[in-house]
Amino acid sequence: MKQHPGERLFTIANMTLLTVVAAISFFPLYYVFVVSFTNPDEYFARGFVLFPESWSLISYRYILSTKSFINAIGISGFLATAGTLLSLIITSAFSYTLSRKRLQGRRILMLMVLLTTLFQPGIIPNYLLVRELGLINSIWSLIIPVLTSGWYVLLMKGFYDSIPDSLEEAATMDGCNDISAWLRIVLPLSLPAMAAFGLFYAVGYWNTFFHAILYINNHDIWPLQVLLQNMLIDASTASGGSAALELTAEQQIPSETLKMAAVVVATIPILLVYPFLQKHFAKGAMVGSVKE
């Protein structure tokens, strides 16, 4: 389609502006990546590096050899896997239950779920609840209080509402009870929704920070984001509080390259998960938003 000169000028200006904005947004990511691979001697000499002349893995070797960093990765990995699995089970089962019209007290339960999306108890009541449950300084304090979300429950319920009742009736005639129908019929049909919400939950658990600084006082069970925040303040945190960050007496690692390497390591796992869920994500992200 032929464009008028004014439309063409607007298109060029729009693309130029968006390109500049994209470059500005991408530059911090590029700089973090580049600095993390910069040779320590070059970083000490130049300070600001846009493209290193000498690449090095020394910062990655250092942080991945420290016990506290490896332990934090393990804690965050456990939160992202166990937490996501449990959250998907609870959210899916509760949403499916609410979508069954024959459920007694269904409207009261729906009202209670809706209230959780409108009103939050606050930090102090949450802390008191976790303390009374005996979960202070426990990994489960980062999972159990956030097992599900009222908003996700409502969205997934909308998805289950779109599944024809005839499927459940056919399963019942074949001898399935409600649990069997959910496991054999409903869950396979809800893979796009599970993939989308699974990614949301995994990112949330992997990035756990605020709840961790509230409920976890033991440094040995810090998740990765808490350790990373402390590293950004003091890079020696990764080595368990060692004052000198050295590999040899002659070569010292800049704290900035250690911080950047830690940021890259903390970012990569979630980036690697997304491609495997991409084919389901676009469809699953729209669940419950449109009803036929």
DRENTORFI-17058 format. One record per residue (C-alpha): z, x, y; residue number from 1; chain; residue in one letter. Coordinates in nm, 4 decimals, padded with zeros to 6 digits. Layout:
DRENTORFI-17058
+----------+----------+----------+-----+--------+--------+
:        w :        u :        v : num : chaine : residu :
+----------+----------+----------+-----+--------+--------+
:        Z :        X :        Y : NUM :      A :      A :
...
+----------+----------+----------+-----+--------+--------+
//
This chain:
DRENTORFI-17058
+----------+----------+----------+-----+--------+--------+
:        w :        u :        v : num : chaine : residu :
+----------+----------+----------+-----+--------+--------+
:  00.0000 :  00.0000 :  00.0000 :   1 :      A :      M :
: -00.1024 :  00.1402 :  00.3374 :   2 :      A :      K :
:  00.1833 :  00.1994 :  00.5801 :   3 :      A :      Q :
:  00.1693 :  00.1665 :  00.9549 :   4 :      A :      H :
:  00.2445 :  00.4844 :  01.1545 :   5 :      A :      P :
:  00.5871 :  00.3468 :  01.2491 :   6 :      A :      G :
:  00.6743 :  00.2704 :  00.8838 :   7 :      A :      E :
:  00.5518 :  00.6149 :  00.7765 :   8 :      A :      R :
:  00.7637 :  00.7806 :  01.0452 :   9 :      A :      L :
:  01.0680 :  00.5790 :  00.9373 :  10 :      A :      F :
:  01.0116 :  00.6775 :  00.5722 :  11 :      A :      T :
:  00.9856 :  01.0472 :  00.6608 :  12 :      A :      I :
:  01.2961 :  01.0337 :  00.8811 :  13 :      A :      A :
:  01.4882 :  00.8401 :  00.6143 :  14 :      A :      N :
:  01.3958 :  01.0872 :  00.3367 :  15 :      A :      M :
:  01.4793 :  01.3831 :  00.5615 :  16 :      A :      T :
:  01.8201 :  01.2395 :  00.6469 :  17 :      A :      L :
:  01.8999 :  01.1602 :  00.2842 :  18 :      A :      L :
:  01.7901 :  01.5099 :  00.1778 :  19 :      A :      T :
:  02.0224 :  01.6670 :  00.4361 :  20 :      A :      V :
:  02.3126 :  01.4445 :  00.3260 :  21 :      A :      V :
:  02.2456 :  01.5296 : -00.0410 :  22 :      A :      A :
:  02.2373 :  01.9033 :  00.0396 :  23 :      A :      A :
:  02.5650 :  01.8797 :  00.2326 :  24 :      A :      I :
:  02.7258 :  01.6894 : -00.0566 :  25 :      A :      S :
:  02.5948 :  01.9340 : -00.3170 :  26 :      A :      F :
:  02.6925 :  02.2537 : -00.1318 :  27 :      A :      F :
:  03.0708 :  02.2430 : -00.2126 :  28 :      A :      P :
:  02.9909 :  02.2009 : -00.5825 :  29 :      A :      L :
:  02.7452 :  02.4886 : -00.5680 :  30 :      A :      Y :
:  02.9912 :  02.7114 : -00.3842 :  31 :      A :      Y :
:  03.2718 :  02.6425 : -00.6333 :  32 :      A :      V :
:  03.0371 :  02.7241 : -00.9231 :  33 :      A :      F :
:  02.9045 :  03.0438 : -00.7642 :  34 :      A :      V :
:  03.2432 :  03.1828 : -00.6610 :  35 :      A :      V :
:  03.3835 :  03.1215 : -01.0093 :  36 :      A :      S :
:  03.1167 :  03.3546 : -01.1535 :  37 :      A :      F :
:  03.1337 :  03.6196 : -00.8798 :  38 :      A :      T :
:  03.2397 :  03.9718 : -00.9744 :  39 :      A :      N :
:  03.5879 :  04.0456 : -00.8298 :  40 :      A :      P :
:  03.4774 :  04.3688 : -00.6628 :  41 :      A :      D :
:  03.1898 :  04.1912 : -00.4870 :  42 :      A :      E :
:  03.4151 :  03.9060 : -00.3744 :  43 :      A :      Y :
:  03.6689 :  04.1504 : -00.2305 :  44 :      A :      F :
:  03.3892 :  04.3292 : -00.0468 :  45 :      A :      A :
:  03.1985 :  04.0279 :  00.0876 :  46 :      A :      R :
:  03.4514 :  03.7416 :  00.0996 :  47 :      A :      G :
:  03.1914 :  03.4674 :  00.1465 :  48 :      A :      F :
:  02.9323 :  03.4618 : -00.1345 :  49 :      A :      V :
:  02.6353 :  03.2265 : -00.1513 :  50 :      A :      L :
:  02.4522 :  03.4086 : -00.4309 :  51 :      A :      F :
:  02.6322 :  03.6893 : -00.6120 :  52 :      A :      P :
:  02.4545 :  04.0135 : -00.6860 :  53 :      A :      E :
:  02.6767 :  04.0662 : -00.9883 :  54 :      A :      S :
:  02.7827 :  03.7772 : -01.2129 :  55 :      A :      W :
:  03.1043 :  03.7925 : -01.4108 :  56 :      A :      S :
:  03.3017 :  03.5813 : -01.6576 :  57 :      A :      L :
:  03.6259 :  03.7630 : -01.5897 :  58 :      A :      I :
:  03.7909 :  03.4678 : -01.4133 :  59 :      A :      S :
:  03.7085 :  03.2333 : -01.7030 :  60 :      A :      Y :
:  03.8318 :  03.4850 : -01.9578 :  61 :      A :      R :
:  04.1568 :  03.5169 : -01.7665 :  62 :      A :      Y :
:  04.2408 :  03.1479 : -01.7227 :  63 :      A :      I :
:  04.1315 :  03.0638 : -02.0780 :  64 :      A :      L :
:  04.3616 :  03.3365 : -02.2107 :  65 :      A :      S :
:  04.6719 :  03.1994 : -02.0373 :  66 :      A :      T :
:  04.9004 :  02.9827 : -02.2459 :  67 :      A :      K :
:  04.9843 :  02.7337 : -01.9689 :  68 :      A :      S :
:  04.6182 :  02.6598 : -01.8910 :  69 :      A :      F :
:  04.5184 :  02.6109 : -02.2545 :  70 :      A :      I :
:  04.8248 :  02.3914 : -02.3078 :  71 :      A :      N :
:  04.7334 :  02.1792 : -02.0024 :  72 :      A :      A :
:  04.3784 :  02.1328 : -02.1352 :  73 :      A :      I :
:  04.5235 :  02.0160 : -02.4658 :  74 :      A :      G :
:  04.7561 :  01.7681 : -02.2926 :  75 :      A :      I :
:  04.4727 :  01.6237 : -02.0817 :  76 :      A :      S :
:  04.2457 :  01.6115 : -02.3871 :  77 :      A :      G :
:  04.5090 :  01.4155 : -02.5780 :  78 :      A :      F :
:  04.5536 :  01.1749 : -02.2854 :  79 :      A :      L :
:  04.1780 :  01.1219 : -02.2551 :  80 :      A :      A :
:  04.1235 :  01.0585 : -02.6276 :  81 :      A :      T :
:  04.4388 :  00.8792 : -02.7446 :  82 :      A :      A :
:  04.4854 :  00.6955 : -02.4155 :  83 :      A :      G :
:  04.1244 :  00.5778 : -02.4002 :  84 :      A :      T :
:  04.1277 :  00.4616 : -02.7624 :  85 :      A :      L :
:  04.4519 :  00.2664 : -02.7213 :  86 :      A :      L :
:  04.3403 :  00.1183 : -02.3890 :  87 :      A :      S :
:  04.0103 : -00.0006 : -02.5351 :  88 :      A :      L :
:  04.1883 : -00.1629 : -02.8306 :  89 :      A :      I :
:  04.4426 : -00.3414 : -02.6088 :  90 :      A :      I :
:  04.1881 : -00.4477 : -02.3450 :  91 :      A :      T :
:  03.9312 : -00.5687 : -02.5966 :  92 :      A :      S :
:  04.1822 : -00.7580 : -02.8130 :  93 :      A :      A :
:  04.3541 : -00.9223 : -02.5149 :  94 :      A :      F :
:  04.0223 : -01.0153 : -02.3512 :  95 :      A :      S :
:  03.8896 : -01.1671 : -02.6729 :  96 :      A :      Y :
:  04.2108 : -01.3671 : -02.7126 :  97 :      A :      T :
:  04.1863 : -01.5053 : -02.3590 :  98 :      A :      L :
:  03.8224 : -01.6022 : -02.4153 :  99 :      A :      S :
:  03.9158 : -01.8370 : -02.7023 : 100 :      A :      R :
:  03.9414 : -02.1876 : -02.5530 : 101 :      A :      K :
:  04.1677 : -02.3124 : -02.8308 : 102 :      A :      R :
:  04.4433 : -02.0658 : -02.7375 : 103 :      A :      L :
:  04.7610 : -02.2480 : -02.6318 : 104 :      A :      Q :
:  04.9008 : -02.1318 : -02.2992 : 105 :      A :      G :
:  04.5668 : -01.9748 : -02.2114 : 106 :      A :      R :
:  04.5807 : -02.0790 : -01.8449 : 107 :      A :      R :
:  04.9310 : -01.9391 : -01.7982 : 108 :      A :      I :
:  04.8237 : -01.6056 : -01.9456 : 109 :      A :      L :
:  04.5153 : -01.6030 : -01.7230 : 110 :      A :      M :
:  04.7352 : -01.6663 : -01.4185 : 111 :      A :      L :
:  04.9660 : -01.3803 : -01.5171 : 112 :      A :      M :
:  04.6702 : -01.1436 : -01.5561 : 113 :      A :      V :
:  04.5282 : -01.2530 : -01.2215 : 114 :      A :      L :
:  04.8632 : -01.1926 : -01.0509 : 115 :      A :      L :
:  04.8625 : -00.8299 : -01.1691 : 116 :      A :      T :
:  04.5354 : -00.7762 : -00.9825 : 117 :      A :      T :
:  04.6810 : -00.9173 : -00.6598 : 118 :      A :      L :
:  05.0363 : -00.7798 : -00.6589 : 119 :      A :      F :
:  05.1597 : -00.4357 : -00.7623 : 120 :      A :      Q :
:  05.5299 : -00.3665 : -00.8371 : 121 :      A :      P :
:  05.5416 : -00.0383 : -00.6438 : 122 :      A :      G :
:  05.6495 :  00.3150 : -00.7255 : 123 :      A :      I :
:  06.0270 :  00.2655 : -00.7572 : 124 :      A :      I :
:  06.0176 : -00.0353 : -00.9984 : 125 :      A :      P :
:  05.7610 :  00.1498 : -01.2100 : 126 :      A :      N :
:  05.9794 :  00.4602 : -01.2193 : 127 :      A :      Y :
:  06.2891 :  00.2589 : -01.3109 : 128 :      A :      L :
:  06.0995 :  00.0859 : -01.5911 : 129 :      A :      L :
:  05.9711 :  00.4149 : -01.7332 : 130 :      A :      V :
:  06.3201 :  00.5634 : -01.7121 : 131 :      A :      R :
:  06.4806 :  00.2662 : -01.8890 : 132 :      A :      E :
:  06.2197 :  00.2960 : -02.1645 : 133 :      A :      L :
:  06.3265 :  00.6582 : -02.2132 : 134 :      A :      G :
:  05.9807 :  00.7929 : -02.1352 : 135 :      A :      L :
:  06.0707 :  01.0451 : -01.8641 : 136 :      A :      I :
:  05.9318 :  01.3870 : -01.9611 : 137 :      A :      N :
:  05.7230 :  01.2262 : -02.2343 : 138 :      A :      S :
:  05.3444 :  01.2290 : -02.2620 : 139 :      A :      I :
:  05.3596 :  00.8583 : -02.3450 : 140 :      A :      W :
:  05.4829 :  00.7879 : -01.9911 : 141 :      A :      S :
:  05.1252 :  00.8670 : -01.8828 : 142 :      A :      L :
:  04.9712 :  00.6240 : -02.1345 : 143 :      A :      I :
:  05.1921 :  00.3217 : -02.2017 : 144 :      A :      I :
:  05.2414 :  00.2026 : -01.8379 : 145 :      A :      P :
:  04.8640 :  00.2086 : -01.7768 : 146 :      A :      V :
:  04.7351 :  00.0923 : -02.1152 : 147 :      A :      L :
:  04.5219 : -00.1807 : -01.9636 : 148 :      A :      T :
:  04.4060 : -00.3209 : -01.6320 : 149 :      A :      S :
:  04.4007 : -00.6860 : -01.5302 : 150 :      A :      G :
:  04.0630 : -00.6368 : -01.3637 : 151 :      A :      W :
:  03.9093 : -00.4839 : -01.6787 : 152 :      A :      Y :
:  04.0586 : -00.7650 : -01.8884 : 153 :      A :      V :
:  03.8946 : -01.0279 : -01.6675 : 154 :      A :      L :
:  03.5592 : -00.8499 : -01.6734 : 155 :      A :      L :
:  03.5591 : -00.8092 : -02.0508 : 156 :      A :      M :
:  03.6712 : -01.1699 : -02.0937 : 157 :      A :      K :
:  03.3611 : -01.2732 : -01.8985 : 158 :      A :      G :
:  03.1545 : -01.0730 : -02.1447 : 159 :      A :      F :
:  03.3195 : -01.2415 : -02.4439 : 160 :      A :      Y :
:  03.2654 : -01.5831 : -02.2836 : 161 :      A :      D :
:  02.8906 : -01.5177 : -02.3010 : 162 :      A :      S :
:  02.9010 : -01.4714 : -02.6811 : 163 :      A :      I :
:  02.7994 : -01.8009 : -02.8505 : 164 :      A :      P :
:  03.0781 : -01.9844 : -03.0328 : 165 :      A :      D :
:  02.8340 : -02.0405 : -03.3209 : 166 :      A :      S :
:  02.8721 : -01.6740 : -03.4231 : 167 :      A :      L :
:  03.2455 : -01.7153 : -03.4683 : 168 :      A :      E :
:  03.1975 : -02.0454 : -03.6474 : 169 :      A :      E :
:  02.9521 : -01.8839 : -03.8895 : 170 :      A :      A :
:  03.1976 : -01.5995 : -03.9523 : 171 :      A :      A :
:  03.4746 : -01.8536 : -04.0184 : 172 :      A :      T :
:  03.2561 : -02.0336 : -04.2720 : 173 :      A :      M :
:  03.2013 : -01.6990 : -04.4448 : 174 :      A :      D :
:  03.5770 : -01.6564 : -04.4831 : 175 :      A :      G :
:  03.6621 : -01.4470 : -04.1761 : 176 :      A :      C :
:  03.9815 : -01.5043 : -03.9831 : 177 :      A :      N :
:  04.0130 : -01.4330 : -03.6106 : 178 :      A :      D :
:  04.0859 : -01.0617 : -03.6603 : 179 :      A :      I :
:  03.7965 : -01.0163 : -03.9042 : 180 :      A :      S :
:  03.5598 : -01.1984 : -03.6695 : 181 :      A :      A :
:  03.6693 : -00.9736 : -03.3848 : 182 :      A :      W :
:  03.6300 : -00.6542 : -03.5874 : 183 :      A :      L :
:  03.3044 : -00.7391 : -03.7687 : 184 :      A :      R :
:  03.1172 : -00.9598 : -03.5230 : 185 :      A :      I :
:  03.2508 : -00.9240 : -03.1690 : 186 :      A :      V :
:  03.3218 : -00.5496 : -03.1440 : 187 :      A :      L :
:  02.9731 : -00.4397 : -03.2604 : 188 :      A :      P :
:  02.8215 : -00.6719 : -02.9976 : 189 :      A :      L :
:  03.0466 : -00.5324 : -02.7244 : 190 :      A :      S :
:  02.9487 : -00.1643 : -02.7573 : 191 :      A :      L :
:  02.7925 : -00.1498 : -02.4069 : 192 :      A :      P :
:  03.1102 : -00.2917 : -02.2536 : 193 :      A :      A :
:  03.3301 : -00.0601 : -02.4607 : 194 :      A :      M :
:  03.1217 :  00.2417 : -02.3556 : 195 :      A :      A :
:  03.1465 :  00.1548 : -01.9857 : 196 :      A :      A :
:  03.5178 :  00.0833 : -01.9850 : 197 :      A :      F :
:  03.5795 :  00.3771 : -02.2178 : 198 :      A :      G :
:  03.4266 :  00.6090 : -01.9594 : 199 :      A :      L :
:  03.6378 :  00.4544 : -01.6831 : 200 :      A :      F :
:  03.9555 :  00.4931 : -01.8887 : 201 :      A :      Y :
:  03.8679 :  00.8489 : -01.9992 : 202 :      A :      A :
:  03.8084 :  00.9630 : -01.6413 : 203 :      A :      V :
:  04.1350 :  00.8017 : -01.5335 : 204 :      A :      G :
:  04.3385 :  00.9667 : -01.8094 : 205 :      A :      Y :
:  04.1683 :  01.3053 : -01.7643 : 206 :      A :      W :
:  04.2421 :  01.2952 : -01.3897 : 207 :      A :      N :
:  04.6044 :  01.1845 : -01.4358 : 208 :      A :      T :
:  04.8022 :  01.3360 : -01.1513 : 209 :      A :      F :
:  05.0263 :  01.0990 : -00.9559 : 210 :      A :      F :
:  05.2093 :  00.9530 : -01.2567 : 211 :      A :      H :
:  05.2489 :  01.3024 : -01.3985 : 212 :      A :      A :
:  05.4291 :  01.4360 : -01.0923 : 213 :      A :      I :
:  05.6537 :  01.1271 : -01.0989 : 214 :      A :      L :
:  05.7476 :  01.1230 : -01.4670 : 215 :      A :      Y :
:  05.6954 :  01.4794 : -01.5935 : 216 :      A :      I :
:  05.9429 :  01.7518 : -01.4936 : 217 :      A :      N :
:  05.8751 :  01.9793 : -01.7887 : 218 :      A :      N :
:  05.6080 :  02.2377 : -01.7021 : 219 :      A :      H :
:  05.5141 :  02.2693 : -02.0700 : 220 :      A :      D :
:  05.3640 :  01.9194 : -02.0749 : 221 :      A :      I :
:  05.1872 :  01.9259 : -01.7409 : 222 :      A :      W :
:  04.8366 :  01.7759 : -01.7635 : 223 :      A :      P :
:  04.5466 :  01.9817 : -01.6322 : 224 :      A :      L :
:  04.5247 :  01.8188 : -01.2887 : 225 :      A :      Q :
:  04.8896 :  01.8936 : -01.2072 : 226 :      A :      V :
:  04.8486 :  02.2553 : -01.3152 : 227 :      A :      L :
:  04.5276 :  02.2780 : -01.1132 : 228 :      A :      L :
:  04.7006 :  02.1426 : -00.8021 : 229 :      A :      Q :
:  04.9728 :  02.4047 : -00.8401 : 230 :      A :      N :
:  04.7107 :  02.6732 : -00.8951 : 231 :      A :      M :
:  04.5419 :  02.5792 : -00.5676 : 232 :      A :      L :
:  04.8764 :  02.6481 : -00.3991 : 233 :      A :      I :
:  04.9658 :  02.9536 : -00.6051 : 234 :      A :      D :
:  04.7108 :  03.0967 : -00.8496 : 235 :      A :      A :
:  04.9849 :  03.2785 : -01.0428 : 236 :      A :      S :
:  05.0883 :  02.9384 : -01.1867 : 237 :      A :      T :
:  04.8169 :  02.9754 : -01.4511 : 238 :      A :      A :
:  04.9841 :  03.2861 : -01.5870 : 239 :      A :      S :
:  05.3203 :  03.1185 : -01.6166 : 240 :      A :      G :
:  05.4478 :  03.2440 : -01.2833 : 241 :      A :      G :
:  05.3449 :  03.6084 : -01.3112 : 242 :      A :      S :
:  05.3394 :  03.7704 : -00.9704 : 243 :      A :      A :
:  05.0519 :  04.0088 : -01.0391 : 244 :      A :      A :
:  04.7155 :  03.8765 : -01.1547 : 245 :      A :      L :
:  04.5719 :  04.1842 : -01.3192 : 246 :      A :      E :
:  04.3570 :  04.2753 : -01.6154 : 247 :      A :      L :
:  04.3960 :  04.6485 : -01.5648 : 248 :      A :      T :
:  04.5773 :  04.8649 : -01.3182 : 249 :      A :      A :
:  04.2489 :  04.9344 : -01.1379 : 250 :      A :      E :
:  04.0986 :  04.5847 : -01.1226 : 251 :      A :      Q :
:  04.2604 :  04.2789 : -00.9715 : 252 :      A :      Q :
:  04.1196 :  03.9243 : -00.9915 : 253 :      A :      I :
:  04.0914 :  03.7365 : -00.6589 : 254 :      A :      P :
:  04.2989 :  03.4203 : -00.6625 : 255 :      A :      S :
:  04.0023 :  03.2274 : -00.5144 : 256 :      A :      E :
:  03.7750 :  03.3011 : -00.8112 : 257 :      A :      T :
:  04.0528 :  03.1926 : -01.0482 : 258 :      A :      L :
:  04.0937 :  02.8651 : -00.8608 : 259 :      A :      K :
:  03.7207 :  02.7951 : -00.8618 : 260 :      A :      M :
:  03.6939 :  02.8738 : -01.2332 : 261 :      A :      A :
:  03.9812 :  02.6352 : -01.3030 : 262 :      A :      A :
:  03.8075 :  02.3599 : -01.1032 : 263 :      A :      V :
:  03.4850 :  02.4098 : -01.3012 : 264 :      A :      V :
:  03.6686 :  02.3997 : -01.6350 : 265 :      A :      V :
:  03.8496 :  02.0805 : -01.5292 : 266 :      A :      A :
:  03.5216 :  01.9136 : -01.4283 : 267 :      A :      T :
:  03.2893 :  02.0030 : -01.7156 : 268 :      A :      I :
:  03.4403 :  01.7871 : -01.9987 : 269 :      A :      P :
:  03.3806 :  01.4568 : -01.8157 : 270 :      A :      I :
:  03.0305 :  01.5665 : -01.7173 : 271 :      A :      L :
:  02.9551 :  01.6360 : -02.0847 : 272 :      A :      L :
:  03.0784 :  01.2933 : -02.1956 : 273 :      A :      V :
:  02.8542 :  01.0916 : -01.9638 : 274 :      A :      Y :
:  02.5127 :  01.1742 : -02.1262 : 275 :      A :      P :
:  02.6332 :  01.0344 : -02.4596 : 276 :      A :      F :
:  02.7340 :  00.7047 : -02.2970 : 277 :      A :      L :
:  02.4469 :  00.6780 : -02.0502 : 278 :      A :      Q :
:  02.2317 :  00.4452 : -02.2615 : 279 :      A :      K :
:  02.5179 :  00.1933 : -02.2797 : 280 :      A :      H :
:  02.6668 :  00.2534 : -01.9358 : 281 :      A :      F :
:  02.4113 :  00.0734 : -01.7136 : 282 :      A :      A :
:  02.4292 : -00.2438 : -01.9223 : 283 :      A :      K :
:  02.8026 : -00.2247 : -01.9849 : 284 :      A :      G :
:  02.8912 : -00.1785 : -01.6183 : 285 :      A :      A :
:  02.7522 : -00.5279 : -01.5477 : 286 :      A :      M :
:  02.9590 : -00.7115 : -01.8097 : 287 :      A :      V :
:  03.1201 : -01.0280 : -01.6834 : 288 :      A :      G :
:  02.9380 : -01.0122 : -01.3491 : 289 :      A :      S :
:  02.6665 : -01.2637 : -01.4385 : 290 :      A :      V :
:  02.7070 : -01.5783 : -01.6466 : 291 :      A :      K :
:  02.4162 : -01.7711 : -01.7898 : 292 :      A :      E :
+----------+----------+----------+-----+--------+--------+
//
